[in-house]
Amino acid sequence: MFVPLEILQNLVMGIPPIARLAAGYHCTGLNADRVMARQVFELYCRFQPIAGKDILEIGPGHTLEVLEEALGSGAKSCTAVDVAEYVTGDHAARKHVDYRLYDGKRLPFPSAQFDCIWSHTAFEHLRYPTVTVAECFRLLRPGGGMVAHVDLGDHSFYRRQPPLPLKLFDCLRYPEWLWTLMKWNRSTYVNRLRKSDWKRLFAEAGFVLIAEASSVSHEIERALPALPYLHNYSHDDAVTAVLTVWLAKPAPPDVSTLR
Ligand SMILES: C[S@@+](CC[C@H](N)C(=O)[O-])C[C@H]1O[C@@H](n2cnc3c(N)ncnc32)[C@H](O)[C@@H]1O
């Protein structure tokens, strides 16, 4: 990455009308593709039953089709919340999804309003991950669950052809202040938390980890001795590329059974 150009692009994206204009050209992952949305929905279904549930999706980007699938499978209500307006209110209303925008800090809902919280490749973009994870815990009903699929790679190179697998964790080369200066206002910003950071954050918020799955970059694993910027991480953190977690908000014990 050419650092001065990255900083310049970041400054330009800090101008709201330009950021809004640029959002129209962003690819947000699933990009409303029905087949991929169905696959993500099936991933969520592996963890939790859907029927009768109030569901919140964090960071849907262009894709309300995952929640549309949930409504088709009997979800009671579906809500989506994002920091950037990738779909219009009218589009969301046609899909019967309550679509909200917010500033990335306090989520705009009362406590204990949802049974399930879902997120697909959005947590790595959170500017305030500690705040958002705590907010998710607040919004869940006791006994509710959250599924988060987190892409731990540097998104700067994802659209490059041919692919650059050894650049997967390039973001970890830079000190925090410089990374912020290069990326904070941009859709390619990633918070760079590693697998162990996420697990600690979830536990600190009160979540119980029910299941996890992760995948490793074998290219990075092979090249690891030659990548000194990864040597301060545990082996697991240095090579894990994607993390999926199923977390629960514990329900208080039923005291009536003690009598
Ligand atoms: C890579 S896109 C993923 C979109 C979609 N989930 C998918 O898989 O296609 C990341 C999304 O997270 C959103 N996002 C970033 N920070 C967020 C936050 N604090 N709260 C909610 N959404 C956020 C972005 O605006 C964007 O829509």
The ligand as an ORCA input file, in Angstrom:
! r2SCAN-3c Opt
* xyz 0 1
  C     -18.597     -6.122      4.084
  S     -20.165     -5.406      4.335
  C     -21.118     -6.890      4.650
  C     -22.554     -6.729      4.233
  C     -23.410     -7.983      4.340
  N     -23.527     -8.443      5.707
  C     -22.868     -9.066      3.454
  O     -22.360    -10.070      3.964
  O     -22.982     -8.912      2.241
  C     -20.040     -4.685      5.961
  C     -21.274     -3.944      6.408
  O     -21.155     -3.609      7.790
  C     -21.622     -2.292      7.969
  N     -21.114     -1.757      9.234
  C     -19.887     -1.260      9.519
  N     -19.855     -0.843     10.793
  C     -21.072     -1.094     11.333
  C     -21.654     -0.881     12.606
  N     -20.980     -0.319     13.618
  N     -22.925     -1.278     12.797
  C     -23.645     -1.837     11.799
  N     -23.146     -2.051     10.564
  C     -21.878     -1.686     10.338
  C     -21.141     -1.593      6.717
  O     -21.785     -0.344      6.514
  C     -21.506     -2.639      5.671
  O     -22.852     -2.549      5.308
*
